Amino acid sequence: MAASISDIRLLLKVKSLPKSAESRRVFITGGTGYIGSSLIPILIERGHRVRVLVRPGSKAKLPAACEVVSGNALDANTYRHLIRPSDTFIHLVGVPHPSPAKAAEFRAVDLVSAREAIAACAELGMRHFIYLSVAHPAPLSMMKDYIAVRAECEGMIQERHLNSTILRPWYVLGPGHRWPYLLLPFYKASEWLPFTRAAALRLGLVTLDELILALIEAVESPVQGIRIVGVPEIRCAGLKLSPEGIRKSA
């Protein structure tokens, strides 16, 4: 799998950071997508053991250093027995390039896959469940179906009492996802105005690198209960993994 310039830059940055004292066993669904394909090499570089659920035919998209298992993310019966001995489960399954026209797909893919993963992890007593949600509430009614499904999934996590980290980005800037850079001046202005500041920060843009580092931090900092990681926290994740950030948290 050829690495992009962005992936190489992030990998070099991560190499400069102190490694976690404890290696995790991580099970990932949705690992061949936009976020997962960048996350997996970083997890491996950090010394974690990674097992990825894929559909048959997707193995070539993954690094050789990770373990690949086959199953259907929409049916936990096809992969429940493959989750252990993992102690951390990352759920990244989602319809690519969300839009208002994909409301039915959100319920058929995003909702069903999350429901299956949450139920399986609850049954197994998973130590830490990491879920990629979306920032909400949001005033954009055109994305209400997408937000509703993610909020429903968060509700299922709470109902099953999983120890979980829920990340809530809004839009993730990266390769093939750069057009919102045009909105940066608007965001900066909104963050300065008292009556728009809270919404602008909650619905701010994050980079793919920032989100990957936030996911790494979540993996390396398991939580008891539920931890919500919003846009401001996602933007700061790299600082927490730095030597200075580690000393402050010690």
C-alpha positions, 0 to 999 in steps of 0.5 A: 500500500503506497503511503501518501505525502500526508501519511509520511508527514504524520508518521515522521511526526509520530516517530518523534513522540514518546511511545506508550508504556503499554501496548494495546490489542486493537480491533478495528472495523472500517479500517480500509476507509479514509480515516482507518487507512491513515490510523493503522500505520500509526498504531503499528508505529506506536507498538500496538497490535492491530487486527482489522475486519475486512470484506474479502478482497480488501486485504491489499489495502492494509499494511502487512504488519497488521492482522487481517480477518474477514467478516461482515461489519453489518453482522456481528455473528460473522466476527464476534469470535475474532475480537478477542484477545483485543482490549480496544475496539475502534468502530470507523464504519460509515457511508463515505462522503455523507450527504442529505441524499444518503439518509437511507444508507446511514440507517442501513450501514452506519446504524446497523454496523454500530449496533452490531459492534456495540452489542458484541463489545458489551457481551464480551466486556470490552475494556474500551470502545472508541466510536467516531461520531459527529459534532452535535447539535448543529444548525444544518438541517440538511445533515439532520439524518446523519447526525440523528444516526450518530446520536442514536449510536451514542445512546446505544453506547450509554445504554450498554454501559460501555467504557467508551471514548466518543470523538465528535469531529465535524469535517475532517480536512485531508486528501480529497476533502479540502474544499472547506479550507475556503471557509477558514476565514469565516470560521476564524471570524465566528470564533472571535464573536461572542454570540457565534463562538461556541457553535464555531468551536463545536463545529470547527474544522479539524485536519486528518492528522489531528483526528488520527492523533486524537484516536491514538490518544484515546487508544493509549488512555482508556477511560472508565465511563464515557469520555466525549472528545469534541473539536477543541480537544481533537485539535489539542491531541498532539500536544497531549502526546508530546513530552510536555503533555505527558509530564503535565498529566503525570 
